[in-house]
Amino acid sequence: MEYLDYGFFVPLIALVLVFLWAAIKILREYERAVVFTLGRFTGVKGPGLILLIPFVQQIVRTDLRTVVLDVPTQDVISKDNVSVKVNAVVYFRVVDPESAIIQVENFIDATSELAQTTLRSVLGKHELDEMLSERDKLNEDLQEILDKQTDAWGIKVANVEIKHVDIDESMVRAIARQAEAERERRAKVINAEGEHQAAARLRDAALVLAEAPEAMQLRYLSTLNVLANEQNSSTIVFPFPIEFGDLFKITRSK
């Protein structure tokens, strides 16, 4: 009798455990369950404890946390026909679990492939200088395009960052020569602007001195004072205009 009772309860307990295992699911805070009843979508559940009809309902777990996707290095031909190697990183997350599971087979692989083709397409429309100097703008363009195309998959692309733009060694030397030539050009322009401003100031000073001979006299005297205070034994012959002597006479007579 005891043997019969023991043999009866063991299968029953096992059946109850299997039933509970199939009926009770626990989802973490960042997880959602896409529920299918006899193969048809019937809703999204979670987080926490959820109950299912065993063997009738199945779930697919979906992680809502941000995914950091490393885009492999891509060979890109820029608009000015320069070959570069570019890689990037994409930050995205699932905002609609239903679409992420039903609309695409594997949303991570699909997003990765789309990011690679978009990276080549967008950067190929820009010149090398823009890739190097306008990276923030390119990041925004890539993010906007990817976000629009993945919207049907229930995915939100939060950010795209271009990590590296690698170019040939010969191109690096060419860019260095170009930068050096640009610095020299700017230096010459600045020097020319300084000479122009100095010439304009000298012209203004000459006009003022021409209008007031007394100012010219004071300038001569000031120069003589500076030369007299210098610590040297050199003899300096300083021309003194005759008209200044007449000016002294006029001043004394007054």
C-alpha positions in Angstrom: 0.0 0.0 0.0 2.8 2.4 0.9 4.6 1.5 -2.4 1.4 2.3 -4.4 1.0 5.7 -2.7 4.6 6.6 -3.2 4.5 5.7 -6.9 1.3 7.8 -7.4 2.6 11.0 -5.7 6.0 11.3 -7.4 4.6 11.7 -10.9 2.0 14.1 -9.6 4.5 16.3 -7.8 6.7 16.3 -10.9 3.7 17.3 -13.1 2.9 20.1 -10.7 6.5 21.4 -10.8 6.5 21.4 -14.5 3.2 23.2 -14.6 4.5 25.9 -12.2 7.7 26.3 -14.1 5.8 26.8 -17.3 3.1 29.1 -15.8 5.2 31.4 -13.6 7.8 33.7 -14.9 9.7 36.5 -13.1 11.0 39.4 -15.1 13.6 42.0 -14.0 12.9 45.7 -14.0 14.6 46.2 -17.4 12.9 43.2 -19.0 9.6 42.8 -20.9 7.9 39.6 -22.1 6.3 39.5 -25.6 3.5 37.0 -25.1 2.3 34.6 -27.9 -0.8 32.5 -27.5 -0.9 29.6 -29.9 1.5 31.5 -32.0 -0.4 34.8 -32.1 0.8 38.0 -30.3 -1.4 38.7 -27.3 0.5 41.4 -25.4 3.6 42.6 -23.6 4.0 41.8 -19.9 6.4 42.7 -17.1 8.3 43.5 -15.1 7.8 41.3 -12.0 5.7 38.1 -11.7 3.6 37.1 -14.6 1.4 34.0 -15.1 1.1 32.1 -18.4 -1.1 29.3 -19.6 1.3 26.4 -19.8 2.0 24.9 -23.3 -0.4 27.4 -24.8 1.4 30.7 -24.2 5.1 31.4 -24.9 7.2 34.5 -24.2 10.2 36.2 -25.8 12.2 38.2 -23.3 13.3 41.7 -24.4 16.0 43.8 -22.7 15.2 47.5 -22.5 18.6 48.7 -21.4 20.8 50.7 -23.7 22.9 48.6 -26.1 26.4 49.8 -27.0 27.1 48.6 -30.5 30.6 48.8 -31.9 30.5 49.4 -35.7 33.4 47.5 -37.4 36.0 49.6 -39.3 34.6 50.6 -42.7 36.5 51.6 -45.9 35.2 54.9 -47.0 36.0 57.0 -50.1 35.5 60.6 -49.3 33.9 63.2 -51.7 37.4 64.4 -52.6 38.5 60.8 -53.4 40.5 60.1 -50.3 40.5 56.5 -48.9 40.0 56.4 -45.2 39.1 53.8 -42.6 36.3 54.8 -40.2 34.8 53.1 -37.2 32.0 54.2 -34.8 29.9 53.3 -31.8 26.1 53.4 -31.7 24.0 53.7 -28.5 20.4 52.4 -28.9 17.6 50.8 -26.9 14.3 49.0 -27.4 11.3 51.2 -26.8 8.7 49.0 -28.4 9.2 45.3 -27.6 6.4 44.2 -29.8 8.0 45.7 -33.0 11.5 44.7 -32.0 10.5 41.0 -31.8 7.8 40.8 -34.6 9.1 43.3 -37.2 12.7 42.1 -37.5 14.3 38.7 -36.9 17.3 40.0 -34.9 17.2 43.7 -34.1 20.8 43.9 -32.9 22.3 42.3 -36.1 19.9 44.4 -38.2 20.9 47.6 -36.5 24.6 46.7 -36.8 24.3 46.1 -40.6 22.3 49.3 -41.1 24.9 51.3 -39.1 27.7 50.0 -41.3 26.0 50.9 -44.6 24.8 54.3 -43.3 28.3 55.1 -42.1 29.7 54.5 -45.6 26.9 56.3 -47.3 26.9 59.5 -45.2 30.7 59.9 -44.9 31.1 59.3 -48.6 29.2 62.5 -49.2 31.7 64.7 -47.3 35.3 65.7 -47.9 38.2 64.6 -45.7 38.5 68.0 -44.0 34.8 67.8 -43.0 35.3 64.4 -41.5 38.2 65.7 -39.4 36.8 69.1 -38.3 33.0 68.6 -38.3 32.7 65.3 -36.5 29.9 66.5 -34.2 27.7 67.5 -37.2 28.4 64.1 -38.8 27.5 62.3 -35.6 24.1 64.1 -35.5 23.4 63.3 -39.2 24.2 59.6 -38.6 22.0 59.5 -35.5 19.1 61.1 -37.2 19.2 58.8 -40.2 19.6 55.6 -38.1 16.9 56.7 -35.7 14.4 57.3 -38.5 15.2 53.9 -40.2 15.0 51.9 -37.0 11.8 53.5 -35.8 9.7 50.7 -37.5 11.7 48.1 -35.4 10.8 49.8 -32.1 14.3 51.0 -31.6 15.5 54.4 -30.4 19.0 55.4 -31.5 20.2 57.8 -28.7 23.7 58.6 -30.0 26.3 57.9 -32.7 30.0 58.6 -32.2 32.7 58.4 -34.8 35.7 57.0 -33.0 38.6 57.0 -35.5 39.3 58.3 -39.0 42.5 56.7 -40.2 44.3 57.8 -43.3 47.4 56.8 -45.2 50.8 57.9 -44.1 51.4 59.8 -47.4 48.1 61.6 -46.9 49.2 62.5 -43.3 52.3 64.2 -44.7 50.3 66.0 -47.4 47.9 67.3 -44.7 50.9 68.4 -42.6 52.4 70.3 -45.6 49.0 71.9 -46.3 48.6 73.0 -42.6 52.1 74.5 -42.6 51.4 76.4 -45.8 48.2 77.7 -44.3 50.0 78.9 -41.2 52.6 80.7 -43.3 49.8 82.3 -45.4 48.1 83.5 -42.2 51.4 84.9 -40.8 52.0 86.8 -44.0 48.5 88.2 -44.0 48.8 89.3 -40.4 52.2 90.9 -41.0 50.8 92.8 -44.1 47.9 94.0 -42.1 50.3 95.2 -39.4 52.4 97.1 -41.9 49.3 98.7 -43.4 48.0 99.9 -40.0 51.5 101.2 -39.1 51.7 103.1 -42.4 48.3 104.6 -41.9 49.3 105.8 -38.4 52.5 107.3 -39.7 50.6 109.1 -42.4 48.2 110.5 -39.7 51.2 111.6 -37.6 52.8 113.3 -40.6 49.6 115.3 -41.3 49.5 116.4 -37.7 53.1 117.5 -37.7 52.7 119.3 -41.0 49.8 121.3 -39.5 51.7 122.2 -36.3 55.4 123.0 -36.6 55.7 123.3 -32.9 54.8 119.7 -32.5 57.7 118.8 -34.8 60.0 120.9 -32.7 58.9 119.0 -29.5 59.5 115.7 -31.3 63.0 116.7 -32.1 63.7 117.8 -28.5 62.2 114.6 -27.2 64.4 112.5 -29.4 67.5 114.4 -28.3 66.6 113.8 -24.7 66.3 110.1 -25.3 69.7 110.0 -27.1 71.4 112.0 -24.3 70.2 109.5 -21.6 71.6 106.5 -23.4 74.8 105.0 -21.8 77.2 105.1 -24.8 80.2 107.1 -26.0 79.1 107.4 -29.6 78.9 110.8 -31.2 75.6 111.4 -32.9 75.1 114.2 -35.5 71.5 115.2 -35.4 70.2 117.6 -38.1 68.4 120.6 -36.9 66.2 122.3 -39.4 66.8 126.1 -39.9 63.2 126.9 -39.7 63.2 125.7 -36.1 65.6 128.5 -35.3 63.3 131.0 -36.8 60.5 129.5 -34.8 62.6 130.0 -31.6 63.1 133.6 -32.5 59.4 134.2 -33.2 58.6 132.5 -29.9 61.1 134.6 -27.9 60.0 137.9 -29.6 56.4 137.1 -28.5 
